[in-house]
Amino acid sequence: MREIEEKAARAYGERFGEEPELVASAPGRINLIGEYTDFNGGFVLPCAIERRIAAAVGAAPDGRGALFSADFDEEVPLDGEREGSWADYPRGIAREFAQSGAETPPFRAAFAGNVPLGSGLSSSAAIEAATALALNTLLGLGTPRKDLALLCQRAENDFVGVPSGIMDQYASLLCGAGAALLIDCRTLESEPVPLDLEAAGLALLVCDTRIQRSLADTGYEDRRENCESAARRLGVEELRDAREKDLERLSGEELKRARHVVRENDRVVEAVRVLREGDFAGFGCLMHDSHLSLRDDFEVSTPELDAFVDAVRESGSLGARLTGAGFGGCAIALVNSADADALASSTRRAFEERSFEEPVFYKFRPAAGAEVVS
Ligand code: GLA
């Protein structure tokens, strides 16, 4: 068991006075490329990270379901309404299972995690996926992972109240170690794209700008509406179906948002091609183009994210871009392993000069998706 899984199991034992029946855990993610394409029926290329949330679960013998967070040292009843806290995610998952017609007797769960919260590394998808996989196993439901991802997305959309796409939950449940996952968000088909960065002397450096944001109160929903209205104007079902020449028929915000989505989809397809050829320099250029498009057309970047991307460019590293929804959160860079520490230091200095919050850096390798560990 990983440390975080042991922590959840221990917390369960201490809290509820008996051993959990099983422990499952699920990772956060970074997205290599393909931003804001998921809810437009397009392509994304995320990978799981070595930070996870673990859920230790067991039946509630007295019929009183309970949820305990070891990190917040807080216990709440399983039944309850949305309250704007960590408990919304497991409650939302339990509710979705019940609504899907599954027999869901009350259960108890203890959680422990090390995915940074509110940083755009999908801690919410990690707790949803860990809960969903744990319950699916505990209750012997046999729901396939893709359906679990959809169930998690419904919990996020309908219970938590964030109109997110499918990427994060799908990535957390279906990614595999050592590879990114190309997901077609329309058909929900996916294929691994091996990513052996170490062999190429490269690393993925993640810069957490520590500007926390919640998708519930950012422009995420506006962006989604812009995309849907652009698709309506073009007479297509989703922007996935729009082509470059269609953009001539749009103007203003709709044009900018749609231009990002149409070109970003093409970049994902191109990224998979160059990565399969081991052309990391080519991939770095696509990352940079993606960032500029998110900055100028989709308008979801921040001065901190731009400062990191500029620092990476000046250092001569391969490429960088914001990852996830933007509006703060994290950016990723593809760098020579040997240069990563120097780049982190020079970024820290650049941030200090501009009186930005001190950033935090991580180096991640594509990690395993959700697992039942005991
Ligand atoms: C958030 C959402 C995803 C996706 C990204 C942007 O992470 O949860 O569904 O839309 O933003 O690519």
Residues whose N, C-alpha, C, O or C-beta is under 5 A from the ligand:
A	BS01	GLA	G34 E35 Y36 T37 D38 S164 G165 I166 M167 D168 G324 A325
